[in-house]
């Protein structure tokens, strides 16, 4: 079904050039099933905090992260995203909040397969990246992304809006001057390109752009970060080799020397 989507016009006009909003002929992922995947991913975090584990769930209120949100996370009693949002909003006295889940489909092959099937036509035209794609899920009620400006260096971003509306403000920025806490974002937003998408639509952001996200009411969206710079695997290969050497010599306390003379 999703292979029928024609990526060729998008690649020719927008890929690594300009932002775009695409209307899909059919939903890629069912919103109800994705929300259930979010409940499953959050289940361990409702009983405590996990470290260095995937899927990783992070809960933000306004611009602050709650270290241990507990039962504030979605659970089996939350029938829908709207029901969860009402419960969380009531508990937080109406404050904006966002749940961010890294690698949400790690244990749901059906959803991951459907997402890969949708992206296959794109990768057939632009090339399959050597480095892995990163996927995350955003849901909640947030007027402005609590994590601030969104950017993964040297990655293009494809965002599928599953429920509600998502607005993004986009602008180009030099890599040598990353944003910081004191930067005046409004100065960029005045000149930013604005895109807004609803269910069944996709937003695309090229790697040269920074973006700021805003939800319009209850919102749920899946983001896929696609590596676009071919030289980046060098760093990953280096890390793998260093890890192999450290594992091999983990108990060898001798200082290495070259033979002399």
Long-range contacts (C-beta under 8 A, 24 or more apart in sequence): 1-26, 2-26, 2-28, 2-114, 2-117, 2-118, 2-121, 3-117, 3-120, 3-121, 5-118, 5-121, 6-121, 7-121, 7-122, 7-124, 7-125, 8-125, 10-122, 10-204, 11-122, 11-125, 11-126, 14-204, 14-206, 15-125, 15-126, 15-156, 15-204, 15-206, 16-156, 16-206, 16-207, 16-208, 16-228, 17-206, 18-206, 19-168, 19-170, 19-193, 19-195, 19-203, 19-204, 19-205, 19-206, 19-209, 20-195, 20-203, 20-204, 21-195, 21-196, 21-197, 21-201, 21-202, 21-203, 21-204, 22-201, 22-202, 22-203, 22-204, 23-200, 23-201, 24-200, 24-201, 24-202, 26-200, 27-162, 27-199, 27-200, 28-114, 28-115, 28-118, 28-160, 29-111, 29-114, 29-115, 29-160, 29-162, 29-222, 31-81, 31-162, 31-163, 31-199, 31-220, 32-80, 33-108, 33-110, 33-111, 34-104, 34-111, 34-137, 34-162, 34-220, 34-222, 35-74, 35-80, 35-81, 35-84, 35-139, 35-220, 37-104, 37-105, 37-108, 37-111, 37-137, 38-74, 38-99, 38-101, 38-104, 38-137, 38-139, 39-74, 39-75, 39-76, 39-78, 40-107, 40-108, 41-101, 41-104, 41-106, 41-107, 41-137, 42-73, 42-74, 42-75, 42-99, 42-101, 43-75, 45-69, 45-70, 45-73, 46-70, 46-71, 46-73, 46-75, 54-102, 54-103, 54-106, 55-101, 55-102, 55-103, 55-104, 55-106, 55-107, 56-101, 56-102, 56-103, 57-99, 57-100, 57-101, 58-99, 58-100, 58-101, 58-102, 59-97, 59-98, 59-99, 59-100, 60-97, 60-98, 60-99, 60-100, 60-142, 60-146, 60-147, 61-92, 61-95, 61-96, 61-97, 61-146, 62-95, 62-96, 62-97, 62-146, 63-146, 63-148, 64-146, 65-146, 73-99, 74-99, 81-139, 81-163, 81-218, 81-220, 82-218, 85-140, 85-141, 85-218, 88-140, 88-141, 89-141, 96-140, 96-141, 96-142, 96-143, 96-144, 96-146, 97-140, 97-141, 97-142, 97-146, 98-138, 98-139, 98-140, 98-141, 98-142, 98-145, 98-146, 98-147, 98-215, 99-137, 99-138, 99-139, 99-140, 100-136, 100-137, 100-138, 100-147, 101-136, 101-137, 102-134, 102-135, 102-136, 103-134, 103-135, 103-136, 104-135, 104-136, 104-137, 104-222, 105-135, 115-160, 115-222, 115-224, 119-158, 119-224, 119-226, 122-158, 123-226, 129-226, 129-227, 129-228, 130-227, 130-230, 130-233, 131-227, 131-232, 131-233, 131-236, 132-227, 133-224, 133-225, 133-226, 133-227, 134-224, 134-225, 135-222, 135-223, 135-224, 135-225, 136-222, 136-223, 136-225, 137-220, 137-221, 137-222, 137-223, 138-213, 138-215, 138-219, 138-220, 138-221, 138-222, 138-223, 139-163, 139-218, 139-219, 139-220, 139-221, 140-215, 140-218, 140-219, 141-215, 141-217, 141-218, 141-219, 142-213, 142-214, 142-215, 142-219, 143-214, 143-215, 144-212, 144-213, 144-214, 145-212, 145-213, 145-214, 148-179, 148-185, 148-212, 149-179, 149-185, 149-210, 149-211, 149-212, 150-210, 150-211, 150-212, 150-213, 151-210, 151-211, 152-225, 153-207, 154-207, 154-227, 154-228, 154-229, 154-232, 155-207, 155-225, 155-226, 155-227, 155-228, 156-204, 156-205, 156-206, 156-207, 156-225, 156-226, 156-228, 157-203, 157-204, 157-205, 157-211, 157-223, 157-224, 157-225, 157-226, 158-202, 158-203, 158-204, 158-223, 158-224, 158-226, 159-197, 159-202, 159-203, 159-204, 159-205, 159-221, 159-222, 159-223, 159-224, 160-202, 160-221, 160-222, 160-223, 160-224, 161-197, 161-198, 161-199, 161-200, 161-201, 161-202, 161-203, 161-219, 161-220, 161-221, 162-199, 162-220, 162-221, 162-222, 163-199, 163-218, 163-219, 163-220, 164-198, 164-199, 164-215, 164-216, 164-217, 164-218, 164-219, 164-220, 165-196, 165-197, 165-198, 165-215, 165-216, 165-217, 165-219, 166-196, 166-197, 166-198, 166-203, 166-213, 166-214, 166-215, 166-216, 166-219, 166-221, 167-194, 167-195, 167-196, 167-213, 167-214, 167-215, 167-216, 168-194, 168-195, 168-196, 168-203, 168-205, 168-211, 168-212, 168-213, 168-214, 169-193, 169-194, 169-211, 169-212, 169-214, 170-194, 170-195, 170-205, 170-209, 170-210, 170-211, 171-209, 171-210, 172-208, 172-209, 172-210, 173-209, 173-210, 179-210, 185-212
